[in-house]
Amino acid sequence: MTTVFLAGLLMGSLGVVHCIGMCGPIALSLPVVQENPSSKFIGTLLYNTGRVASYAALGAIFGMVGQGFSFFGLQQWLSISLGILILVFLVVPTGKIMRGNAGGSLFIQLRTKLAAFFAQRNYHSLFSIGLLNGLLPC
């Protein structure tokens, strides 16, 4: 029991370091309205609500797709196929995969929209930044 607890604690600690490095700069550069403590709280709450909504929607979509594959008995083949795809991404340089395909241009559009929302200083932009941040690959 203690070994499992310590392993979980170690993995959580390493995860925190990853989150600080990846999402920390985004969180620190948020255009939060800092007129008073309540507006800062509302802005931060809206940003995090946008992130949670994005994660929940993605989880629901992928859960339904996975349930469909499971229903038709194809879940094992899906797991094997995705495992092979992950190995391909590890072996092939990222630049060759992302260049000239829909995925690469999608992330460029996402980054452009994020930059536009960062230029604004209102509650709508904070919620939108949260929604789009949930779509960024980690």
C-alpha positions in Angstrom: 0.0 0.0 0.0 2.8 2.4 0.9 4.6 1.6 -2.4 1.5 2.4 -4.5 1.0 5.7 -2.5 4.7 6.7 -3.1 4.5 5.8 -6.8 1.4 7.9 -7.1 3.0 10.8 -5.3 6.0 10.6 -7.5 4.0 10.5 -10.7 1.8 13.4 -9.5 4.9 15.5 -8.7 6.4 14.8 -12.1 3.0 15.7 -13.7 3.0 19.1 -11.9 6.4 19.9 -13.3 5.1 19.1 -16.8 2.0 21.3 -16.3 4.1 24.2 -14.9 6.3 24.1 -18.0 3.6 23.7 -20.6 0.6 25.6 -19.2 2.3 27.9 -16.8 3.3 30.5 -19.4 -0.3 30.5 -20.8 -1.8 31.0 -17.3 0.7 33.8 -16.4 0.0 35.7 -19.6 -3.8 35.6 -19.4 -5.4 39.0 -20.1 -7.2 38.9 -16.7 -9.1 42.1 -15.8 -7.4 43.1 -12.5 -9.6 46.1 -11.5 -10.5 44.4 -8.2 -10.2 41.0 -6.6 -13.7 39.9 -7.6 -13.1 40.6 -11.3 -9.8 38.7 -11.2 -11.6 35.8 -9.6 -14.4 35.8 -12.2 -11.9 35.9 -15.0 -9.8 33.0 -13.7 -13.0 31.1 -13.0 -14.2 31.6 -16.6 -10.8 30.6 -18.0 -10.8 27.3 -16.0 -14.5 26.7 -16.8 -13.6 26.9 -20.5 -10.8 24.4 -20.1 -13.0 22.0 -18.1 -15.8 22.3 -20.7 -13.3 21.5 -23.5 -11.9 18.5 -21.7 -15.5 17.2 -20.8 -16.6 17.6 -24.4 -13.6 15.7 -25.7 -14.0 13.0 -23.1 -17.7 12.5 -24.0 -16.9 12.4 -27.7 -14.1 9.9 -27.4 -16.0 7.9 -24.8 -18.9 7.5 -27.2 -16.6 6.5 -30.1 -14.9 4.0 -27.8 -18.3 2.6 -26.7 -19.2 2.2 -30.3 -16.1 0.3 -31.1 -16.6 -1.8 -28.0 -20.2 -2.5 -29.0 -19.1 -3.9 -32.4 -16.2 -5.8 -30.9 -13.5 -3.7 -32.6 -12.0 -2.1 -29.5 -9.0 -4.4 -29.5 -8.2 -3.5 -33.1 -8.6 0.2 -32.3 -6.1 -0.1 -29.5 -3.6 -2.0 -31.6 -4.0 0.5 -34.5 -3.6 3.5 -32.2 -0.5 1.9 -30.6 1.1 1.5 -34.0 0.2 5.1 -34.8 1.9 6.3 -31.6 5.0 4.3 -32.6 5.0 5.9 -36.0 4.9 9.4 -34.4 7.9 8.4 -32.3 10.0 7.1 -35.2 9.1 9.7 -37.9 10.3 13.3 -37.3 7.4 15.5 -36.3 8.2 18.1 -39.0 7.5 15.6 -41.8 4.2 14.6 -40.3 2.8 18.0 -39.5 4.0 19.8 -42.7 1.3 20.1 -45.4 -1.5 18.2 -43.7 -4.8 19.2 -42.1 -3.5 18.6 -38.5 -0.7 21.1 -38.9 -2.9 23.8 -40.4 -5.5 23.2 -37.7 -3.0 23.9 -35.0 -1.8 27.1 -36.8 -5.4 28.3 -36.9 -5.8 27.4 -33.3 -2.7 29.4 -32.4 -3.9 32.4 -34.4 -7.3 32.4 -32.7 -5.6 32.2 -29.3 -3.4 35.2 -30.1 -6.5 37.2 -31.1 -8.2 36.4 -27.8 -5.1 37.3 -25.9 -5.2 40.8 -27.4 -8.6 41.4 -25.9 -9.3 42.1 -22.2 -12.8 40.8 -21.5 -14.5 37.9 -19.9 -15.6 36.4 -23.2 -11.9 36.2 -24.3 -10.9 34.4 -21.1 -13.6 31.7 -21.5 -12.6 31.3 -25.2 -8.9 31.0 -24.3 -9.8 28.3 -21.8 -11.9 26.4 -24.5 -9.1 26.6 -27.0 -6.4 25.8 -24.5 -8.2 22.5 -23.9 -7.7 21.6 -27.6 -4.0 22.2 -27.6 -1.9 19.0 -27.7 0.0 18.5 -24.5 
